[in-house]
Amino acid sequence: MKILIIGAGRVGSQLASDLSRLGHSITIVDNDEEKLLRVSSQADVEALVRDATDPQLYEEIDIQSYDVVVAATDKDEINLFVAAIAKLYNIERVFVRAKNQQTSSLLQLLGVEAAIVEPQLAASIIFSMIQGRYGIVDLVSTITGDFHLVSGSIKQTSILRGKTLLEAIRDGLIPKSIKLLAVFDGERFYEVEDSPVLDVGHIVIALVSHTSLKEFSELF
């Protein structure tokens, strides 16, 4: 895919590196040349030193030729602008980093595919660890309809304890209405295929239908 990333901070640069390694064509834009030099030295990307709020930029790079646009700066107002431009050019897949729920609400009105609200994500993961049960993280309701992004904390009595995610799926422990996404061990995230053996305190992140929230909670 051809992907445009606005913002070469920690989020944008990591995303650019990861997607580039998968063979995607990446263009990353930032007004900080030093940040762009750093990411371009680590990944095969096209790095442009430009102001993301300049409408002419999007004509020059032919934004309509991109499959995905990601607004990943640390300023909500810039990310909103980028999202609005992308939707103006009829880009279907737009992902936006947001710092507060108010911005997320505006982004939903624009019809972006997902608004990732960082404080809400962090708070929900911590909440689920403290409570020892799942916590709903309402981040992608614009595309998932009756689904929720949720996290569950492994306890001593969890039926998932002692298994990897692949083993749990293979053993029929995961209902079809639950889509496992990742494991967080307190330091890093693991994809399903790389899941460690689950133990107390590990966080499982999944996409779960509204009607299956109880089933998901019973896994923990």
C-alpha positions as CSV (number, residue, x, y, z in Angstrom):
1,M,0.0,0.0,0.0
2,K,1.0,3.6,-0.5
3,I,0.8,5.3,2.9
4,L,1.2,9.0,3.9
5,I,2.2,9.7,7.5
6,I,2.1,13.2,8.9
7,G,4.4,13.7,11.9
8,A,7.8,12.1,12.4
9,G,7.8,12.0,16.2
10,R,7.9,8.8,18.2
11,V,4.6,7.5,16.9
12,G,5.0,8.5,13.3
13,S,8.6,7.4,12.9
14,Q,7.9,4.0,14.6
15,L,4.9,3.4,12.4
16,A,6.9,4.4,9.3
17,S,9.7,2.0,10.1
18,D,7.3,-0.9,10.9
19,L,5.2,-0.4,7.7
20,S,8.3,0.0,5.6
21,R,9.7,-3.3,6.7
22,L,6.5,-4.9,5.5
23,G,7.1,-3.6,2.0
24,H,4.7,-0.7,2.0
25,S,5.5,2.6,0.2
26,I,5.8,5.3,2.9
27,T,5.9,9.0,2.6
28,I,6.5,10.8,5.9
29,V,6.1,14.6,6.4
30,D,7.3,16.9,9.2
31,N,8.7,20.4,9.5
32,D,11.6,19.1,11.6
33,E,14.4,18.0,9.4
34,E,16.4,16.3,12.2
35,K,13.4,14.0,12.9
36,L,13.1,13.1,9.3
37,L,16.8,12.4,8.9
38,R,16.5,10.0,11.9
39,V,13.6,8.0,10.5
40,S,15.0,7.9,6.9
41,S,18.3,6.5,8.2
42,Q,16.4,3.6,9.8
43,A,13.8,2.9,7.1
44,D,13.2,3.0,3.4
45,V,10.8,6.0,3.3
46,E,10.3,9.2,1.4
47,A,10.9,12.0,3.8
48,L,9.6,15.5,3.1
49,V,10.4,18.6,5.2
50,R,7.1,20.5,4.8
51,D,4.4,22.3,6.8
52,A,1.5,19.9,7.2
53,T,-0.9,22.8,7.4
54,D,0.0,24.0,3.9
55,P,-2.9,23.0,1.6
56,Q,-0.6,23.1,-1.4
57,L,1.4,20.2,0.0
58,Y,-1.4,17.8,-0.7
59,E,-1.7,18.8,-4.3
60,E,2.0,18.5,-4.8
61,I,2.3,15.0,-3.4
62,D,-1.0,13.9,-5.2
63,I,-2.7,12.8,-2.0
64,Q,-5.4,11.0,-4.0
65,S,-2.8,8.5,-5.0
66,Y,-2.4,7.3,-1.4
67,D,-4.3,4.3,0.0
68,V,-3.9,5.4,3.7
69,V,-3.3,8.7,5.5
70,V,-2.1,8.8,9.1
71,A,-2.1,12.0,11.1
72,A,0.4,11.3,13.9
73,T,1.6,14.7,15.1
74,D,1.4,15.7,18.8
75,K,-1.0,18.5,18.0
76,D,-4.7,17.7,17.7
77,E,-5.4,20.8,15.6
78,I,-2.9,19.7,13.0
79,N,-4.2,16.2,13.0
80,L,-7.8,17.5,12.5
81,F,-6.6,19.6,9.6
82,V,-4.9,16.6,8.0
83,A,-8.0,14.4,8.5
84,A,-10.2,17.1,6.9
85,I,-7.9,17.4,3.9
86,A,-7.8,13.7,3.5
87,K,-11.5,13.3,3.6
88,L,-11.9,16.3,1.2
89,Y,-9.8,14.3,-1.3
90,N,-12.0,11.2,-0.7
91,I,-9.3,9.1,1.1
92,E,-11.2,6.2,2.6
93,R,-8.7,5.0,5.1
94,V,-7.7,7.8,7.5
95,F,-6.2,7.1,11.0
96,V,-5.7,9.9,13.5
97,R,-3.8,10.2,16.8
98,A,-5.8,12.3,19.3
99,K,-5.1,13.6,22.8
100,N,-8.7,14.1,24.0
101,Q,-12.2,12.7,23.5
102,Q,-13.5,16.0,22.1
103,T,-11.1,15.8,19.2
104,S,-12.2,12.2,18.7
105,S,-15.8,13.2,18.4
106,L,-15.0,15.8,15.7
107,L,-13.0,13.1,13.9
108,Q,-15.9,10.8,13.9
109,L,-18.0,13.5,12.3
110,L,-15.4,13.7,9.5
111,G,-15.7,9.9,9.0
112,V,-12.2,8.8,9.8
113,E,-11.6,5.1,10.1
114,A,-10.1,5.3,13.6
115,A,-9.2,8.0,16.1
116,I,-6.7,6.6,18.7
117,V,-7.2,8.5,21.9
118,E,-3.9,8.0,23.8
119,P,-4.9,8.9,27.4
120,Q,-8.1,6.8,27.1
121,L,-6.1,3.8,25.9
122,A,-3.5,4.1,28.6
123,A,-6.1,4.6,31.3
124,S,-8.2,1.7,30.2
125,I,-5.2,-0.7,30.2
126,I,-4.2,0.5,33.7
127,F,-7.9,0.2,34.8
128,S,-8.1,-3.4,33.6
129,M,-4.9,-4.3,35.4
130,I,-6.1,-2.8,38.7
131,Q,-9.5,-4.3,38.4
132,G,-8.3,-7.6,37.2
133,R,-10.9,-7.7,34.4
134,Y,-11.7,-6.3,31.0
135,G,-12.1,-2.6,30.4
136,I,-13.8,-1.2,27.3
137,V,-11.6,1.0,25.2
138,D,-14.0,2.8,22.8
139,L,-11.6,3.8,20.1
140,V,-12.9,2.5,16.8
141,S,-16.6,2.7,17.0
142,T,-16.8,4.5,13.7
143,I,-15.8,1.3,11.9
144,T,-16.7,-1.5,14.2
145,G,-20.4,-0.8,14.8
146,D,-21.4,-3.2,17.6
147,F,-17.8,-4.1,18.4
148,H,-15.5,-2.7,21.1
149,L,-11.8,-2.7,21.5
150,V,-11.3,-4.2,25.0
151,S,-8.5,-5.4,27.2
152,G,-8.4,-8.2,29.8
153,S,-5.9,-8.8,32.6
154,I,-4.7,-12.4,33.2
155,K,-5.4,-13.6,36.7
156,Q,-4.4,-16.7,38.6
157,T,-7.6,-18.5,37.7
158,S,-7.8,-17.4,34.0
159,I,-8.3,-20.3,31.6
160,L,-5.9,-18.5,29.3
161,R,-3.0,-18.7,31.8
162,G,-0.2,-21.0,30.6
163,K,-1.1,-20.7,26.9
164,T,-0.1,-18.5,24.1
165,L,-2.8,-16.8,22.1
166,L,-2.4,-19.2,19.2
167,E,-2.8,-22.2,21.6
168,A,-5.9,-20.6,23.1
169,I,-7.4,-20.3,19.6
170,R,-6.3,-23.8,18.6
171,D,-7.9,-25.2,21.7
172,G,-11.2,-23.6,20.9
173,L,-11.2,-21.2,24.0
174,I,-11.8,-18.1,21.9
175,P,-15.4,-17.6,20.5
176,K,-15.5,-16.6,16.8
177,S,-17.0,-13.3,17.8
178,I,-13.8,-12.3,19.6
179,K,-10.8,-11.2,17.5
180,L,-7.6,-11.3,19.4
181,L,-5.2,-8.5,18.5
182,A,-2.2,-8.4,20.9
183,V,-0.6,-9.1,24.3
184,F,1.0,-6.4,26.5
185,D,3.4,-7.7,29.1
186,G,4.1,-4.4,30.8
187,E,7.0,-3.5,28.6
188,R,6.0,-4.3,25.0
189,F,3.2,-5.4,22.7
190,Y,3.2,-8.8,21.0
191,E,1.2,-9.8,18.0
192,V,-0.9,-12.9,18.1
193,E,1.7,-15.0,16.3
194,D,4.5,-13.9,18.7
195,S,2.5,-14.2,21.9
196,P,4.4,-15.3,25.0
197,V,2.9,-17.8,27.3
198,L,0.3,-15.9,29.2
199,D,0.8,-15.3,32.9
200,V,-0.6,-13.2,35.7
201,G,-0.6,-9.5,34.8
202,H,-0.4,-9.9,31.0
203,I,-2.9,-7.8,29.1
204,V,-4.8,-9.3,26.2
205,I,-6.3,-6.8,23.7
206,A,-9.1,-7.9,21.5
207,L,-12.0,-6.7,19.2
208,V,-15.2,-8.0,20.8
209,S,-18.8,-7.9,19.7
210,H,-21.2,-6.2,22.1
211,T,-23.0,-9.4,22.7
212,S,-19.8,-11.3,23.6
213,L,-18.4,-8.9,26.2
214,K,-19.5,-11.3,29.0
215,E,-17.9,-14.3,27.2
216,F,-14.7,-12.2,26.9
217,S,-14.7,-11.3,30.6
218,E,-15.1,-15.0,31.5
219,L,-11.7,-15.8,29.9
220,F,-10.0,-13.9,32.7
